[in-house]
């Protein structure tokens, strides 16, 4: 049977396209599957997305369909046990919130589960399939109703003592799904939607697809036990079906593209979903004596990972013929979705096809040119480490007022709050909270309340509410202010304004200020964009500096003190082992989102330009999985916009059309079309010049006051409205930029 559908992307290497097509063709010819979809992502970019064969080919066993339906890249597949990864993610969300403990007894959260000798089974043992539970029981014939079947599932007896053996158990993940419901206070389908699918923009992921989607859904088995006939549009797994279609072990449907997005988030360390340390815990070997298992994830399984299998590779398979492989060593996410059980579960194994797809992805990754040299890593020490080890006399015997947020951490990842509060040479007397809060979880622009830090008992004063500057009352009992927050290298960021306000309070009240320096995440060498016109000074643009100012936060403090004549008693505790040309991922420091919508270094790279879209009617990506990297609006001709941008030949970036439905901010709940920015060479990207071309090539409306404050001038908006060519606009700001470079030079420390 020929392959009727093959749609590799334009950027797909021909050798990869040929290898994947050959692998799927062999699987189809062997009768292992009627078809499938493959998505491969490499270094964060899509290398291939293609569909092959049919999603519906039989009306019954051995009876071909008279009008088969071709698989497409938008076909919805029964994900089978890939559902377990989403259940595990929901459990770990509860763990992060302190509502569930990994080593706590599962029956503590789900009392009914304690029956059958399972009182001692822990949440961790359920996640690693070491609980001692049987693999499954025939629930569809064990009771008459879904609730009675749930009762049987939760009260199943152990086959072995907890922790004694590894046995892959659907029953364990059924229990975890109910645990999510019990502790999360919502049904599992709603939890997956709210906690995973919506934050990542996974529009296709869900349980119980409506009948209206049937033609998009891949058919599965002509099932005899239980006697269901051809399954098409319902979950294939008999247990999940008998429980109502929503269960922790199976039941989700989705597209290969959305599974690849889910996998990319784990490859990227959990951005927008889980903390990096949580992802690390989920993907490390939890049971060395019982095989290689993470928390929900399988590790290094060659039967489907092929030559990608290694101790660091993680993934999962599904009975219907699905698989997800994530290989951090090679920067790969590999998704294969098939309906290999259509029309029968008795066909040849799909594993050779899985292995061939993984091996082809590996070959393509090895052959791919590296757009930039591998980062030259250094053992960069932030200012807080240097303070503790070399300059503690600066604070000895003093009462400290600390201005910080979650980005204030030492090299080991400990919060600066904890580092300073545990030191007996001084006393942490007060905390000062910027925008987004002391713990970094408040929305952009949301007012921050004062209070008490529950961990240390230290009072917290808000600097993003009724006042943005420490007052005399706040500074009473404070001998020295300490500032430790990660900036993003762009003028439009309130943390740098908070620094300036703190320095002004320091000068006004005679309280010295110490800045614990941190790397500029996008490098300290490049300077670009408009220099703020003092007429447009605001809290999002507090000083006449360039949009991309090319300084560390300590150097910026020195610039403020000198150029703005602040007069603060300022000390900068410098970085060690950092060079101006280094980017954040070359420092050896762990990335912590500086604010909720800056979720990666790639986003920070383009932010000094795409932040301008906040002043337009286009979404800047808030409420999607790629804020500041995706921009769009309802009804926009995304293909045409992407074509115009790629034709412009902007250095270091390329653009692809992409749809998103923001769940917050502009156009919330509306299907939007737009472009996704891919950074191909970050050393060549000029983010503000890029944004000018983007704004010049799309229909948009300006919110004049907001846009001008973001741009630091009204000249940019007026020039765009007048149709001035982007190159002329960029050239117009160069004289001011050259003057800024000259002023900046005398304040540099590195």
Number of C-alpha atoms within 10 A of each C-alpha: 9 9 19 15 19 19 17 22 14 10 11 18 15 11 13 21 21 13 18 24 22 16 18 30 21 16 25 23 14 14 17 26 29 30 29 30 31 26 28 29 23 21 17 18 17 19 25 22 24 24 29 26 27 26 30 25 22 24 21 17 14 10 10 13 12 9 10 14 19 21 27 24 21 17 27 28 29 33 30 23 24 26 28 28 24 26 29 23 22 26 28 25 21 18 14 15 10 9 13 22 19 17 12 15 21 26 19 18 19 18 13 16 26 20 14 14 16 23 16 17 26 21 25 21 25 28 27 28 28 25 29 24 27 18 13 15 15 15 22 18 14 13 15 11 15 18 13 13 20 21 15 18 23 21 18 21 17 16 15 16 15 21 19 12 18 21 18 19 21 25 27 30 26 25 25 26 26 22 27 26 19 14 14 18 11 14 16 24 21 16 20 22 20 14 17 22 21 18 18 24 22 23 14 20 24 19 23 16 20 9 11 9 11 15 15 20 26 31 32 29 25 23 20 10 11 12 8 12 16 21 18 20 23 24 28 26 18 19 29 24 19 24 19 14 21 23 29 27 28 32 29 30 26 22 26 32 24 20 24 26 21 22 24 24 19 23 23 17 18 19 24 22 23 19 17 18 14 18 22 15 13 23 23 20 22 18 18 9 11 16 14 20 24 23 29 26 23 22 25 24 20 16 12 25 30 22 18 28 22 16 14 15 24 30 26 21 26 19 20 26 26 25 26 26 29 28 24 19 11 15 17 28 32 30 30 24 30 38 30 30 23 32 27 20 17 11 14 14 16 24 19 19 24 29 20 22 27 30 20 23 28 22 15 21 20 11 11 12 8 12 12 10 7 8 12 11 15 16 13 20 23 25 27 29 24 18 21 16 9 11 14 16 12 14 20 14 13 17 18 24 29 25 29 25 28 23 24 26 26 20 18 10 15 13 18 22 23 14 16 18 17 13 13 10 14 17 19 22 21 23 25 26 25 25 25 23 25 24 13 18 13 15 14 15 11 12 17 20 15 19 14 14 16 9 8 12 11 17 18 23 27 25 24 22 17 11 11 20 22 23 16 12 8 17 20 12 14 20 18 22 26 23 26 26 24 26 22 27 28 29 28 26 21 23 25 25 21 25 25 24 20 25 29 22 22 24 18 14 15 14 21 18 26 24 25 24 28 29 30 25 24 27 24 22 15 17 21 23 26 29 26 24 19 14 12 21 17 15 18 19 26 23 23 21 28 28 26 27 26 26 30 26 26 29 23 21 24 23 22 23 20 15 13 12 10 21 15 24 15 21 16 20 21 24 23 18 12 23 17 18 15 20 23 21 16 19 23 14 20 16 18 20 20 21 23 17 21 21 22 19 18 18 20 24 25 25 25 30 26 26 24 23 26 19 21 18 16 23 28 27 30 24 23 26 26 25 25 29 26 26 27 30 25 17 10 18 17 24 15 16 21 23 15 16 21 15 11 14 10 17 18 17 20 20 23 18 19 17 19 28 23 27 19 15 14 19 20 15 13 14 14 22 22 28 27 23 23 20 22 17 15 19 17 13 18 22 25 23 22 23 20 21 20 22 21 18 17 18 12 16 13 17 14 14 12 17 20 23 23 27 28 30 20 17 16 21 18 13 15 17 14 9 11 13 13 21 11 10 19 18 11 14 17 15 11 17 21 15 11 18 16 9 14 20 12 12 18 16 14 14
